[in-house]
Amino acid sequence: MSQSKIKKSATREWLDALVFAVVAASLIRWLLLEPFTIPTASMEKSLLVGDFLFVSKMHYGTRIPKTPLQVPLTHQKIWGTEIQSYSDAIQIPYLRLPGFSDIERNDVVVFNFPIEFQYPSDLKTNYIKRAVGISGDIIEVKQGELIVNGAVAPKPEEMQFSYDLIANRPLTVDFFADYDINQESFLSFTNGAGYMVFGTDQMMERLRTSPVVVSITKRIEGPGVNDNRIFPANSNYGWNADNYGPLQIPAKDWTIEMTPDNVLRYGFTIENYESHKNVEIREGALFIDGQKVDNYTFKQNYYFMMGDNRHDSLDSRFWGFVPEDHVVGKAWFLWLSLDKYESMFNKIRWSRFFKSIE
């Protein structure tokens, strides 16, 4: 005689459904797509604060998790707490499944912030920038103009810089809003004589037509003015955000002679991203496991990332190259965009729904 099947309780059914949903969401997030929110203005106007987008893991190939012991659907902390959501007791070597494409120049890429060394590489904070240079490229910036391999690089359609604006009267938030400049994109000079404004060249041309605008000047730091924040640290090359390089981006299997200059340019990268346990840099020389290295061959590819808001972006000019094993995926398309300065239905930027990211 057949035994009748025991019916699950409502609690058990809800629990089973919840477990299935968590497993399915975790697999989708790991293998295919991960949601991401634009938190800062470093990519404006290409991407706006309040944009919600999907990052494709498929394009460059899904990474096998380096830190497998973590609470599902978390990143660094358990939601709403300061409790660590992972254990680094097990660390798996870097491995990536086959993807549709390699990273191409000018792709908008989500990656783990390289210099956040307090976390495992796959759990560092996610950043988003444009890959202006790929492995082997020579990067240079002259008077704010990006040059790649000796040629002027294509400009993102809505690339921003900072400008000094002088007006014949005080300007209001509403005045700037008429020119698509939000209240976080301008700042009054301390002496009240004008404003620093972030915007595109097209926006500045519109502003120049206003009868209250006296002058607009792009802020460009001159060549030879050394910025101590610039990568590589302590270089004293006279580089800054507007006049930078030339600097070649490391590529897998690229071998260089470890001259004092190359130790300065690439020692930090070798020390922190090439998976050596014992690296020292002293007196202009590189030592691995106590042995001086005269020539070095890189183990992986690297990329140079910059924000489209060129004067409001802390990027590779300041902290260096992005290793291949830190790449999360390709920024694919927007699915929602909210303007925090608006209310109710006006908060939704309807024109940005399902917009592809270029």
Disulfide bonds with the S-S distance in Angstrom:
none
